[in-house]
Amino acid sequence: MISHSVNSNYILPIHIISKQDYSSQIGILVCEMDYIRNNTFKLTKDLSIYDLDYNFDNLSNSIGTLLLHITALEFKFQLNHFYKRDITKNEYEKYANAMPKYMNTRKIHGNNLNFYLNELKQIRRKTLLELKHLNDEWLFKEIISSKGNNLGNYYYLLKHIINDEISHQGQIKIILKRLKHKKLTSSF
């Protein structure tokens, strides 16, 4: 894979290609997942707790909330589709405020960047490990909920995880722009 370095810890691919050690289609999705996650790391590099907790109005989410939401969404996917189990009380307490229904409660704050990065990395590491054991046939398998609803296939759900993170990168960029403006106008 041809790549270029953002810094010593993160490598961004120039091309989306199937990652080694995965089936062909899953490898392409893993490459996309790596690329998007590295963009998230680059975007949030060196943010302070103040930056991570900043809300520019009463309807906005903080960057910290968005980062934990990205983690929680992927964790929910793992529970439902890899582990096929209910969430534990401890897991619920950890991730509930990062799910859409509760994100606006402003209960996620006071964590440094390493906390969020470690959460993102830990969950992703588990996803990648599980995906190594699956094949492209699994990827296109139809998913039927316990209520009999067709939820699409695993390809769709993995693309949802990717697209959700891209969407939140856009929100993070807006928050950073507002934060920069606030810092500039507050210093006068």
DOPAZA-327733 format. One line per 10 residues: number of its first residue (from 1); their letters; for each residue y, x, z of N, C-alpha, C. Coordinates in nm, 4 decimals. Atoms other than C-alpha are relative to their C-alpha. Layout:
NUM> A> Y X Z Y X Z Y X Z | ... $
***
This chain:
1> MISHSVNSNY> -0.1170 0.0840 0.0000 0.0000 0.0000 0.0000 0.1235 0.0886 0.0000 | -0.1282 -0.0691 0.0018 0.3431 0.1341 -0.0904 0.0860 -0.0627 0.1083 | -0.0826 0.0553 -0.1066 0.5761 0.0994 0.2057 0.1182 0.0908 0.0267 | -0.1107 -0.0818 -0.0464 0.9002 0.2192 0.3547 0.0200 -0.0259 0.1477 | -0.0111 0.0075 -0.1444 0.9895 0.2799 0.7159 0.1348 -0.0562 0.0423 | -0.1221 0.0494 -0.0618 1.2458 0.0800 0.9157 0.0345 0.0911 0.1171 | -0.0103 -0.1014 -0.1043 1.1943 0.3006 1.2191 -0.1407 0.0481 0.0281 | 0.1312 -0.0606 -0.0225 0.9064 0.4920 1.3672 -0.1071 -0.1003 0.0420 | 0.0980 0.0970 -0.0476 0.7394 0.1774 1.5055 -0.0378 -0.1067 -0.1019 | 0.0221 0.1129 0.0894 0.7631 -0.0665 1.2145 0.0026 0.0443 -0.1453 $
11> ILPIHIISKQ> 0.0063 -0.0310 0.1423 0.6612 -0.0375 0.8513 0.0042 -0.1309 -0.0773 | -0.0104 0.1193 0.0838 0.7648 -0.2980 0.5946 -0.0581 0.0295 -0.1374 | 0.0561 -0.0230 0.1337 0.5653 -0.3332 0.2733 0.1032 -0.0312 -0.1087 | -0.0818 0.0323 0.1157 0.7387 -0.3291 -0.0630 -0.0692 -0.1086 -0.0814 | 0.0792 0.0981 0.0732 0.4584 -0.5369 -0.2154 -0.0867 -0.0800 0.0965 | 0.0950 0.0808 -0.0754 0.2578 -0.8241 -0.0760 -0.1359 0.0175 -0.0670 | 0.1346 -0.0240 0.0522 -0.1047 -0.7205 -0.1243 -0.1002 -0.0359 0.1092 | 0.1022 0.0328 -0.0982 -0.4316 -0.8037 0.0467 -0.0239 0.1199 0.0920 | 0.0221 -0.1054 -0.0990 -0.4682 -0.6036 0.3669 -0.1478 0.0327 0.0094 | 0.1374 -0.0477 -0.0142 -0.7810 -0.3964 0.4044 -0.0627 -0.0590 0.1266 $
21> DYSSQIGILV> 0.0783 0.0526 -0.1114 -1.0512 -0.5276 0.6416 0.0050 -0.1523 0.0142 | -0.0053 0.1457 0.0015 -0.9781 -0.8936 0.5576 -0.0511 -0.0484 -0.1352 | 0.0346 0.0569 0.1302 -1.1074 -1.1241 0.2869 0.1271 -0.0049 -0.0844 | -0.1110 -0.0131 0.0944 -0.8834 -1.1330 -0.0208 0.1216 -0.0872 0.0347 | -0.1119 0.0913 -0.0261 -0.6696 -1.4412 0.0508 0.0534 0.0139 0.1425 | -0.0448 -0.0207 -0.1381 -0.6603 -1.3911 0.4272 0.0790 0.1302 0.0086 | -0.0716 -0.1275 0.0014 -0.5534 -1.0305 0.3626 0.1416 -0.0127 -0.0528 | -0.1352 0.0239 0.0529 -0.2565 -1.1535 0.1579 0.0859 -0.0676 0.1062 | -0.0751 0.0673 -0.1070 -0.1517 -1.3880 0.4382 0.0317 0.0962 0.1142 | -0.0235 -0.0987 -0.1063 -0.1900 -1.1065 0.6933 0.1134 0.0944 -0.0404 $
31> CEMDYIRNNT> -0.1085 -0.0856 0.0484 0.0349 -0.8856 0.4797 0.1346 -0.0717 0.0145 | -0.1228 0.0792 -0.0166 0.2955 -1.1644 0.4736 0.0369 -0.0116 0.1476 | -0.0255 0.0131 -0.1433 0.2588 -1.2152 0.8484 0.0577 0.1286 0.0578 | -0.0519 -0.1297 -0.0452 0.3127 -0.8428 0.9102 0.1444 0.0210 -0.0448 | -0.1345 -0.0188 0.0552 0.6171 -0.8342 0.6845 0.1027 -0.0851 0.0750 | -0.0928 0.0906 -0.0687 0.7799 -1.1363 0.8485 0.0183 0.0420 0.1450 | -0.0110 -0.0411 -0.1399 0.7018 -1.0161 1.2012 0.0849 0.1258 0.0122 | -0.0815 -0.1217 -0.0031 0.8496 -0.6736 1.1274 0.1471 -0.0313 -0.0229 | -0.1395 0.0436 0.0186 1.1646 -0.8475 1.0023 0.0552 -0.0582 0.1296 | -0.0436 0.0543 -0.1286 1.1817 -1.0343 1.3342 0.0302 0.1139 0.0973 $
41> FKLTKDLSIY> -0.0233 -0.1152 -0.0874 1.1486 -0.7045 1.5227 0.1299 0.0717 -0.0380 | -0.1212 -0.0682 0.0472 1.4196 -0.5457 1.3093 0.1253 -0.0805 0.0364 | -0.1138 0.0877 -0.0251 1.6511 -0.8445 1.3539 0.0400 -0.0015 0.1473 | -0.0272 0.0110 -0.1430 1.6218 -0.8417 1.7331 0.0095 0.1352 0.0702 | -0.0021 -0.1353 -0.0565 1.6279 -0.4645 1.7848 0.1222 0.0196 0.0904 | -0.1037 -0.0399 -0.0956 1.8289 -0.3523 2.0883 0.0803 -0.1160 0.0602 | -0.0744 0.1100 -0.0612 1.9332 -0.7004 2.2044 -0.0109 0.0058 0.1524 | -0.0039 0.0032 -0.1466 2.0356 -0.7286 2.5693 -0.0488 -0.1363 0.0500 | 0.0366 0.1290 -0.0586 1.9298 -1.0045 2.8076 0.1099 -0.1019 -0.0280 | -0.1115 0.0913 0.0309 2.2760 -1.1556 2.7592 -0.0116 -0.0514 -0.1437 $
51> DLDYNFDNLS> 0.0142 0.0399 0.1407 2.2244 -1.1574 2.3816 -0.1166 -0.0970 -0.0174 | 0.1203 0.0829 0.0123 1.8754 -1.3087 2.4160 0.0187 -0.1380 0.0621 | -0.0221 0.1263 -0.0709 2.0007 -1.5843 2.6504 0.1186 -0.0804 -0.0541 | -0.1235 0.0633 0.0478 2.3199 -1.6708 2.4593 -0.0271 -0.1296 -0.0771 | -0.0006 0.1278 0.0723 2.3676 -2.0332 2.3470 0.1435 -0.0249 -0.0443 | -0.1377 0.0147 0.0458 2.6704 -2.0933 2.1273 0.0538 -0.1419 0.0149 | -0.0454 0.1346 -0.0339 2.6847 -2.4667 2.2021 -0.1113 -0.0710 0.0763 | 0.0980 0.0695 -0.0839 2.4999 -2.7331 2.3985 -0.1227 -0.0494 -0.0757 | 0.1162 0.0399 0.0788 2.2554 -2.8035 2.1129 -0.0817 0.1179 -0.0526 | 0.0664 -0.1170 0.0581 2.1607 -2.4486 2.0170 -0.1085 0.0542 0.0922 $
61> NSIGTLLLHI> 0.1010 -0.0734 -0.0751 1.8553 -2.2522 2.1229 0.0443 0.1451 0.0116 | -0.0271 -0.1432 -0.0125 1.8793 -1.8976 2.2480 -0.1005 0.0774 -0.0845 | 0.0927 -0.0864 0.0734 1.7172 -1.6083 2.0639 -0.1294 0.0165 0.0801 | 0.1192 -0.0114 -0.0842 1.4800 -1.5652 2.3590 -0.0897 -0.1226 -0.0115 | 0.0777 0.1233 0.0157 1.3735 -1.9287 2.3315 -0.0707 -0.0017 -0.1345 | 0.0608 -0.0014 0.1332 1.3118 -1.8886 1.9590 -0.1151 0.1000 -0.0082 | 0.1076 -0.0999 0.0023 1.1054 -1.5723 2.0090 -0.1231 -0.0501 0.0750 | 0.1150 0.0525 -0.0730 0.8886 -1.7375 2.2728 -0.0606 -0.1203 -0.0731 | 0.0512 0.1114 0.0807 0.8590 -2.0458 2.0481 -0.0906 0.0509 -0.1124 | 0.0829 -0.0592 0.1057 0.7265 -1.8291 1.7641 -0.1363 0.0382 0.0582 $
71> TALEFKFQLN> 0.1234 -0.0385 -0.0687 0.4685 -1.6922 2.0090 -0.0829 -0.1227 0.0367 | 0.0706 0.1195 -0.0466 0.3806 -2.0353 2.1488 -0.0661 -0.0754 -0.1154 | 0.0573 0.0691 0.1160 0.3247 -2.1868 1.8032 -0.1286 0.0697 -0.0452 | 0.1195 -0.0745 0.0406 0.0805 -1.9107 1.7109 -0.1105 -0.0121 0.1051 | 0.0983 0.0175 -0.1067 -0.0894 -1.9403 2.0501 -0.0663 -0.1376 -0.0100 | 0.0550 0.1350 0.0163 -0.1322 -2.3158 1.9958 -0.1003 -0.0036 -0.1161 | 0.0927 -0.0096 0.1120 -0.2939 -2.2401 1.6593 -0.1311 0.0644 0.0463 | 0.1196 -0.0679 -0.0501 -0.5342 -1.9984 1.8320 -0.0856 -0.0940 0.0842 | 0.0750 0.0917 -0.0867 -0.6295 -2.2543 2.0952 -0.0739 -0.1057 -0.0808 | 0.0568 0.1111 0.0754 -0.6898 -2.5320 1.8453 -0.1044 0.0419 -0.1022 $
81> HFYKRDITKN> 0.0820 -0.0327 0.1165 -0.8598 -2.3398 1.5669 -0.0910 0.1220 0.0162 | 0.0906 -0.1117 -0.0261 -1.0131 -2.0185 1.7036 -0.0847 -0.0287 0.1243 | 0.0687 0.0152 -0.1276 -1.0983 -2.0973 2.0644 -0.0487 -0.1425 0.0245 | 0.0373 0.1420 -0.0098 -1.1215 -2.4780 2.0315 -0.0136 -0.0451 0.1456 | -0.0014 0.0390 -0.1406 -1.0254 -2.5395 2.3912 0.1385 -0.0511 0.0374 | -0.1277 0.0482 -0.0516 -0.7527 -2.7031 2.5963 0.0780 0.1154 0.0614 | -0.0872 -0.0985 -0.0628 -0.4610 -2.5087 2.7320 -0.0221 -0.0027 0.1514 | 0.0143 -0.0064 -0.1458 -0.4947 -2.3878 3.0922 0.1349 -0.0311 0.0649 | -0.1237 0.0274 -0.0744 -0.2386 -2.4695 3.3596 0.0966 0.1192 -0.0108 | -0.0851 -0.1197 0.0091 -0.1083 -2.1079 3.3567 0.0594 0.0159 -0.1397 $
91> EYEKYANAMP> -0.0493 -0.0106 0.1385 -0.0808 -2.1053 2.9768 0.1058 -0.1059 -0.0267 | -0.0977 0.1070 0.0180 0.0995 -2.4388 2.9814 0.1334 0.0372 0.0652 | -0.1224 -0.0397 -0.0701 0.3493 -2.3118 3.2392 0.0739 0.1106 -0.0747 | -0.0598 -0.1118 0.0732 0.4085 -2.0024 3.0286 0.0679 -0.0453 -0.1293 | -0.0466 0.0333 0.1348 0.4598 -2.1757 2.6911 0.0630 -0.1378 -0.0177 | -0.0477 0.1377 0.0193 0.5598 -2.5401 2.7502 0.1473 -0.0062 -0.0390 | -0.1437 0.0051 0.0282 0.9341 -2.4732 2.7487 0.0369 0.0607 -0.1348 | -0.0238 -0.0566 0.1332 0.8977 -2.2959 2.4131 -0.0501 -0.0927 -0.1108 | 0.0450 0.0964 0.1004 0.7482 -2.5993 2.2394 0.1154 -0.0941 -0.0332 | -0.1166 0.0769 0.0469 0.9818 -2.8240 2.0375 0.0513 -0.1065 0.0972 $
101> KYMNTRKIHG> -0.0407 0.1084 -0.0900 0.9844 -3.1090 2.2906 0.0877 0.0492 0.1152 | -0.0691 -0.0515 -0.1181 1.1215 -2.8833 2.5670 0.0951 0.1166 -0.0269 | -0.0811 -0.1188 0.0293 1.3100 -2.6058 2.3857 0.1447 -0.0153 0.0441 | -0.1419 0.0209 -0.0339 1.6484 -2.7636 2.4612 0.0249 -0.0076 0.1506 | -0.0172 0.0082 -0.1456 1.5883 -2.7600 2.8387 0.0620 0.1262 0.0590 | -0.0635 -0.1262 -0.0410 1.7240 -2.4049 2.8596 -0.0671 0.0648 0.1218 | 0.0731 -0.0584 -0.1124 1.4523 -2.2909 3.0985 -0.0536 0.1387 -0.0317 | 0.0449 -0.1344 0.0376 1.3749 -1.9718 2.9054 0.1218 0.0909 0.0029 | -0.1141 -0.0923 -0.0128 1.6151 -1.7006 3.0184 -0.0351 0.1099 0.0995 | 0.0167 -0.1096 -0.0956 1.6418 -1.3750 3.2090 -0.1048 0.1032 -0.0360 $
111> NNLNFYLNEL> 0.1018 -0.0960 0.0429 1.3740 -1.1897 3.0123 0.0615 0.1048 -0.0924 | -0.0507 -0.1033 0.0895 1.4412 -0.8577 2.8429 -0.0751 -0.0033 -0.1331 | 0.0591 0.0008 0.1339 1.3548 -0.7850 2.4801 -0.1461 0.0416 0.0023 | 0.1395 -0.0440 -0.0057 1.0341 -0.6017 2.5716 -0.0942 -0.1129 0.0391 | 0.0825 0.1145 -0.0365 0.9007 -0.9194 2.7336 -0.0361 -0.0805 -0.1253 | 0.0248 0.0815 0.1200 0.9397 -1.1156 2.4076 -0.0813 0.0761 -0.1042 | 0.0739 -0.0795 0.0979 0.8174 -0.8327 2.1855 -0.1463 0.0149 0.0403 | 0.1388 -0.0113 -0.0470 0.5076 -0.7843 2.4014 -0.0759 -0.1306 -0.0196 | 0.0638 0.1302 0.0224 0.4326 -1.1575 2.3857 -0.0352 -0.0174 -0.1477 | 0.0228 0.0123 0.1445 0.4704 -1.1580 2.0059 -0.1150 0.0896 -0.0449 $
121> KQIRRKTLLE> 0.1032 -0.0961 0.0403 0.2525 -0.8486 1.9679 -0.1377 -0.0391 0.0530 | 0.1281 0.0352 -0.0613 -0.0196 -0.9657 2.2073 -0.0638 -0.1180 -0.0734 | 0.0535 0.1182 0.0685 -0.0612 -1.3053 2.0393 -0.0409 0.0364 -0.1424 | 0.0327 -0.0366 0.1377 -0.0514 -1.1556 1.6900 -0.1249 0.0862 -0.0067 | 0.1183 -0.0861 -0.0034 -0.3092 -0.8911 1.7806 -0.1276 -0.0856 0.0073 | 0.1154 0.0891 -0.0129 -0.5489 -1.1697 1.8824 -0.0233 -0.0787 -0.1292 | 0.0136 0.0728 0.1271 -0.4796 -1.3663 1.5626 -0.0636 0.0891 -0.1046 | 0.0527 -0.0915 0.1014 -0.5464 -1.0637 1.3446 -0.1467 0.0342 0.0263 | 0.1398 -0.0275 -0.0341 -0.8682 -0.9865 1.5305 -0.0902 -0.1162 -0.0429 | 0.0796 0.1173 0.0387 -0.9962 -1.3407 1.4776 -0.0087 -0.0142 -0.1520 $
131> LKHLNDEWLF> -0.0002 0.0148 0.1462 -0.8951 -1.3436 1.1104 -0.0929 0.0991 -0.0683 | 0.0922 -0.0986 0.0575 -1.1040 -1.0313 1.0465 -0.1417 -0.0537 -0.0113 | 0.1356 0.0543 -0.0030 -1.4147 -1.2349 1.1228 -0.0172 -0.1227 -0.0899 | 0.0039 0.1205 0.0833 -1.3288 -1.5174 0.8816 0.0087 0.0369 -0.1469 | -0.0050 -0.0259 0.1439 -1.3460 -1.5517 0.5050 0.0863 -0.1035 -0.0707 | -0.0865 0.0894 0.0768 -1.1545 -1.7252 0.2288 -0.0535 -0.1426 -0.0043 | 0.0566 0.1357 -0.0038 -1.3947 -2.0200 0.2395 0.0547 -0.0754 0.1210 | -0.0581 0.0603 -0.1208 -1.2762 -2.0880 0.5970 0.1457 -0.0386 -0.0237 | -0.1424 0.0202 0.0228 -0.9152 -2.0601 0.4834 0.0284 -0.1327 -0.0702 | -0.0223 0.1210 0.0789 -0.9535 -2.3553 0.2447 -0.0782 -0.1207 0.0535 $
141> KEIISSKGNN> 0.0734 0.1095 -0.0627 -1.1634 -2.5702 0.4773 0.0976 -0.1076 0.0484 | -0.0814 0.1119 -0.0464 -1.0156 -2.9167 0.5442 -0.0134 -0.0148 0.1511 | -0.0014 0.0162 -0.1445 -0.9175 -2.9775 0.9057 0.0207 -0.1482 0.0302 | -0.0094 0.1399 -0.0397 -0.9799 -3.3224 1.0486 0.0214 -0.0045 0.1520 | -0.0305 0.0083 -0.1432 -0.8226 -3.4053 1.3855 -0.1033 -0.0863 0.0715 | 0.0922 0.0820 -0.0793 -1.0135 -3.5720 1.6679 0.0227 -0.1492 -0.0240 | -0.0312 0.1398 0.0316 -0.8413 -3.8958 1.5611 -0.0329 -0.0342 -0.1448 | 0.0398 0.0251 0.1376 -0.9720 -3.8594 1.2063 0.1067 0.0258 -0.1047 | -0.1074 -0.0302 0.0947 -0.6449 -3.7470 1.0472 -0.0246 0.1328 -0.0699 | 0.0121 -0.1241 0.0753 -0.6533 -3.4841 0.7729 0.1254 0.0831 0.0249 $
151> LGNYYYLLKH> -0.1127 -0.0880 -0.0328 -0.4333 -3.1943 0.8869 0.0257 0.1051 -0.1065 | -0.0135 -0.1010 0.1039 -0.4650 -2.9958 0.5646 -0.1111 0.1022 0.0146 | 0.0995 -0.1062 -0.0150 -0.6454 -2.6635 0.5604 0.0616 0.1166 0.0769 | -0.0485 -0.1133 -0.0791 -0.6170 -2.3346 0.7460 0.1043 0.0820 -0.0754 | -0.1013 -0.0690 0.0796 -0.4221 -2.1805 0.4606 0.1365 -0.0628 0.0268 | -0.1258 0.0713 -0.0257 -0.1545 -2.4470 0.5076 0.0519 0.0317 0.1404 | -0.0451 -0.0235 -0.1374 -0.1456 -2.3951 0.8855 0.0493 0.1433 0.0210 | -0.0482 -0.1381 -0.0107 -0.1150 -2.0162 0.8571 0.1330 0.0177 -0.0712 | -0.1294 -0.0058 0.0695 0.1641 -2.0578 0.6011 0.1083 -0.0666 0.0852 | -0.0955 0.0644 -0.0895 0.3314 -2.2931 0.8505 0.0484 0.0977 0.1068 $
161> IINDEISHQG> -0.0387 -0.1009 -0.0991 0.3269 -2.0159 1.1117 0.0973 0.1001 -0.0619 | -0.0872 -0.0939 0.0706 0.4827 -1.7766 0.8580 0.1360 -0.0633 -0.0263 | -0.1260 0.0662 0.0366 0.7452 -2.0259 0.7389 0.0825 -0.0372 0.1221 | -0.0716 0.0317 -0.1231 0.8341 -2.1306 1.0937 0.0749 0.1237 0.0501 | -0.0655 -0.1229 -0.0447 0.9095 -1.7693 1.1828 0.1180 0.0354 -0.0905 | -0.1111 -0.0251 0.0931 1.1219 -1.7274 0.8690 0.1178 -0.0912 0.0332 | -0.1047 0.0956 -0.0353 1.3155 -2.0412 0.9621 0.0742 0.0441 0.1258 | -0.0638 -0.0430 -0.1247 1.3788 -1.9091 1.3121 0.0750 0.1315 -0.0166 | -0.0802 -0.1193 0.0307 1.4936 -1.5760 1.1690 0.1389 -0.0427 -0.0480 | -0.1299 0.0518 0.0449 1.7673 -1.7759 0.9974 0.0844 -0.0469 0.1169 $
171> QIKIILKRLK> -0.0720 0.0430 -0.1191 1.8617 -1.9359 1.3281 0.0484 0.1203 0.0806 | -0.0379 -0.1206 -0.0745 1.8646 -1.5944 1.4956 0.1204 0.0665 -0.0660 | -0.1146 -0.0588 0.0710 2.1009 -1.4637 1.2269 0.1286 -0.0767 0.0297 | -0.1185 0.0813 -0.0322 2.3399 -1.7534 1.2928 0.0451 0.0277 0.1429 | -0.0350 -0.0283 -0.1396 2.3251 -1.6929 1.6687 0.0641 0.1370 0.0122 | -0.0569 -0.1348 -0.0059 2.3905 -1.3207 1.6194 0.1412 0.0030 -0.0574 | -0.1339 0.0074 0.0597 2.6889 -1.4013 1.3968 0.0987 -0.0625 0.0993 | -0.0860 0.0649 -0.1002 2.8329 -1.6364 1.6605 0.0218 0.0906 0.1201 | -0.0087 -0.0910 -0.1136 2.7590 -1.3853 1.9353 0.0964 0.1142 -0.0308 | -0.0903 -0.1078 0.0394 2.9366 -1.1081 1.7448 0.1448 -0.0501 0.0019 $
181> HKKLTSSF> -0.1348 0.0581 0.0012 3.2381 -1.3351 1.6932 0.0513 -0.0188 0.1434 | -0.0404 0.0209 -0.1385 3.2442 -1.4249 2.0634 0.0373 0.1323 0.0653 | -0.0273 -0.1310 -0.0593 3.2287 -1.0583 2.1652 0.1315 0.0568 -0.0519 | -0.1244 -0.0493 0.0591 3.5119 -0.9714 1.9239 0.1206 -0.0728 0.0544 | -0.1155 0.0773 -0.0463 3.7396 -1.2532 2.0369 0.0178 0.0107 0.1508 | -0.0093 -0.0139 -0.1457 3.6604 -1.1986 2.4064 0.0622 0.1338 0.0390 | -0.0494 -0.1329 -0.0365 3.7700 -0.8351 2.3923 0.1516 0.0126 -0.0162 | -0.1459 -0.0071 0.0163 4.1335 -0.9181 2.3106 0.0725 -0.0506 0.1207 $
***
